[in-house]
Amino acid sequence: MRRCTRTGCARPAVATLTYAYSDLTAVVGPLATVAEPHSYDLCEEHALRLTVPRGWEVLRHAGEFPAPIPHADDLEALADAVREAARVEPAVPAGVDGETGRRGHLRVVPSTE
């Protein structure tokens, strides 16, 4: 997830700011699909409160900024990680009888019934 590029802001980005210097215009639109080197990602608050120097114009996206959609590569990586975790057999530590064992912070305790 991309973050707002404003200093000290850690909120997720929902908008992209691009400057058209020749037209003295700042354009604030929906989050670009790819981060560009000459544009800035902004959270909703900073996108709505942006001010520009005197003589400049701001063109803003009308309406709400849609939440960013996870990239297909992110979803595929998550699915691959889940598949990989499902394939791993839980290991019983060496030297432990089959009835009690310890894995990480969990412990298998035999039934007393």
Residue pairs with C-beta under 8 A, 6 or more apart in sequence:
1 12
1 13
1 68
1 70
2 12
2 13
2 31
2 35
2 41
2 68
3 9
3 10
3 11
3 12
3 13
3 41
3 43
4 10
4 11
4 12
4 13
4 41
4 42
4 43
4 46
5 13
5 40
5 41
5 42
6 42
6 43
6 46
9 43
9 46
11 43
11 44
11 45
12 43
12 68
13 31
13 41
13 42
13 43
13 68
14 30
14 31
14 42
14 43
14 44
14 47
14 65
14 66
14 67
14 68
15 28
15 29
15 30
15 31
15 41
15 42
15 43
15 44
15 47
15 61
15 65
16 28
16 29
16 30
16 31
16 32
16 36
16 39
16 40
16 41
16 42
17 26
17 27
17 28
17 39
17 40
17 41
17 42
17 47
17 50
18 26
18 27
18 29
18 36
18 38
18 39
18 40
19 25
19 26
19 27
19 38
20 26
20 27
23 57
24 55
24 56
24 57
25 56
25 57
25 58
25 59
26 50
26 52
26 56
26 57
26 58
26 59
27 58
27 59
28 42
28 47
28 50
28 58
28 59
28 60
28 61
29 60
29 61
30 61
30 65
30 66
31 41
31 65
31 68
32 39
32 41
35 41
42 50
44 65
47 60
47 61
47 65
48 60
50 58
51 58
52 58
90 103
91 103
92 98
92 101
92 103
93 101
93 102
93 103
96 102
99 108
99 110
100 107
100 108
100 109
100 110
101 107
101 108
102 108
